[in-house]
């Protein structure tokens, strides 16, 4: 199992360097955040969040993200206990104070 000991997280709990992320790290963050085993739906959302951040450096609308994977607009709560955990599991850096307020 992958360990998080050698990774650097900021004071708000987000991974500093998204390039350090891999699927094993996502599974470990999910385990620590008590999200449970990651399902194909979790992975669809995680991959979309990473793609959105890497290509646009933007936090996508969480309800739109849920819509894109065919889920209810509140899927982040149901699947991840909230958008913050989804963002953390996706291994993305702190999106900023204003964006965190919308999570």
C-alpha positions in Angstrom: 0.0 0.0 0.0 1.2 3.5 -0.9 2.2 5.7 2.1 1.6 9.5 2.4 4.6 10.0 4.6 6.9 11.2 1.8 4.3 13.6 0.3 4.0 17.2 1.1 0.6 18.6 2.0 -0.2 22.3 2.8 -1.7 23.5 6.0 -5.2 23.0 4.6 -4.6 19.4 3.7 -4.1 19.6 -0.1 -1.2 18.0 -1.9 1.4 20.6 -2.9 2.6 19.0 -6.1 -0.1 17.3 -8.2 2.7 15.5 -10.2 3.4 13.3 -7.1 -0.1 11.9 -7.3 -1.0 8.4 -8.5 -4.0 6.1 -8.1 -2.5 4.3 -5.1 -2.1 7.7 -3.4 -5.7 8.5 -4.2 -6.8 5.2 -2.6 -4.8 5.9 0.5 -6.2 9.5 0.9 -9.7 8.1 0.4 -9.0 5.5 3.1 -7.7 8.1 5.5 -10.7 10.4 4.7 -13.0 7.5 5.3 -14.5 7.7 1.8 -14.3 4.0 1.3 -13.1 2.0 -1.7 -13.1 4.1 -4.9 -15.6 2.9 -7.5 -15.7 3.6 -11.2 -17.9 6.6 -10.6 -15.4 8.0 -8.1 -12.7 7.5 -10.7 -14.7 9.4 -13.4 -15.0 12.4 -11.1 -11.4 12.2 -9.9 -10.2 12.1 -13.5 -12.4 15.0 -14.6 -11.3 17.1 -11.6 -7.6 16.4 -12.5 -8.1 17.1 -16.2 -10.0 20.4 -15.4 -7.2 21.6 -13.1 -4.3 20.5 -15.3 -5.8 22.0 -18.5 -7.5 25.1 -17.1 -6.2 25.6 -13.6 -9.8 26.0 -12.6 -12.2 24.5 -10.1 -15.1 23.2 -12.1 -18.7 23.5 -10.9 -19.3 20.5 -8.7 -22.9 20.1 -9.7 -21.8 20.2 -13.4 -19.1 17.6 -12.7 -21.8 15.3 -11.2 -24.0 15.9 -14.2 -21.1 14.9 -16.6 -20.9 11.5 -15.0 -24.7 11.1 -14.9 -25.2 11.7 -11.3 -27.4 13.9 -9.1 -26.0 17.4 -8.6 -25.3 16.5 -5.0 -23.1 13.5 -5.8 -20.0 15.0 -4.2 -21.7 14.6 -0.8 -22.9 11.1 -1.5 -19.6 9.8 -2.9 -16.9 11.8 -1.2 -18.5 13.5 1.9 -18.1 16.7 0.0 -16.1 18.5 -2.8 -13.1 19.2 -0.6 -12.4 15.5 -0.1 -12.9 14.8 -3.9 -10.3 17.5 -4.6 -7.9 16.1 -2.0 -8.3 12.5 -3.3 -7.7 13.8 -6.9 -4.3 15.1 -5.5 -4.8 18.6 -6.5 -3.4 21.7 -4.8 -5.4 24.2 -2.7 -7.7 25.9 -5.1 -7.5 29.1 -3.0 -9.6 30.6 -0.3 -12.4 31.9 -2.5 -12.8 28.5 -4.3 -12.7 26.6 -1.0 -15.6 28.7 0.1 -17.6 27.2 -2.8 -16.6 23.7 -2.0 
